[in-house]
Amino acid sequence: MNNPYAPPDAKLADPAAGPGSAAKAVAIGLAVDIGGTTIATVILALAYGIVLGALGASAEEIEAVITNVPTDSGFFYMVALGGLAFSMLGGFVCARIAKRSELKLGAILAAISAGLGLALGGDETQLGTMISLTLLGIAAVIAGARIGQARNRRAGASAAPAD
C-alpha cells in the first residue's frame, strides 16, 4: 500500500560543480592577488608605523621610512612575502574556479599581474629588485595554479562513481 505521507524515494543530491568561466577565474584571481597584496601592505605599514611611533619616531620620520623602504629591511621582506603569498593564493583561486586549463589561465593571470606590478611599481633606481620580485610573483602565481590544478584532479577523482 502506498503511503501518501512518505518522503519520496528519489536520491536527492546537489549536482557536481562544473568548470567556471575563464574570464571570471582570472578576474577573481587578479582581485585576490592585487587586492590581497594591497591590503596586506597597508596593514603591515600601519603596524610598522605604530611600532615606530611607540619607539619615539615623529610622524614625518614614519612617513619617510614607510615611503622609502630600503630593500634590505625586515619591513621590505615582510611586504614582499605577503605579496608573494597573495600571488600564490590568486593563482590557486583562479585554478579552483576554472577547473580546466588551470596552468594556461594561471599564466594569463601571472602576465596581467606582472604587467600591473611593473606599471604601478616603484622608482627606476630599484629596477633589479622590481624585476626579481616580478619574476618571483610569476612563479608564485603559477605555483598556486599548479596546486589548484592538483586539488581539482583529486576532487574529480574522489567524485567519480566507484564500480
Secondary structure, DSSP 8 states (H G I E B T S, - for coil): ---TTS---S-----------HHHHHHHHHIIIIIHHHHHHHHHHHHHHHHHHHTT--HHHHHHHHHS--TTSHHHHHHHHHHHHHHHHHHHHHHHHH-SSHHHHHHHHHHHHHHHHHHH---GGGHHHHHHHHHHHHHHHHHHHHHHHHHHHHHHHHHS---
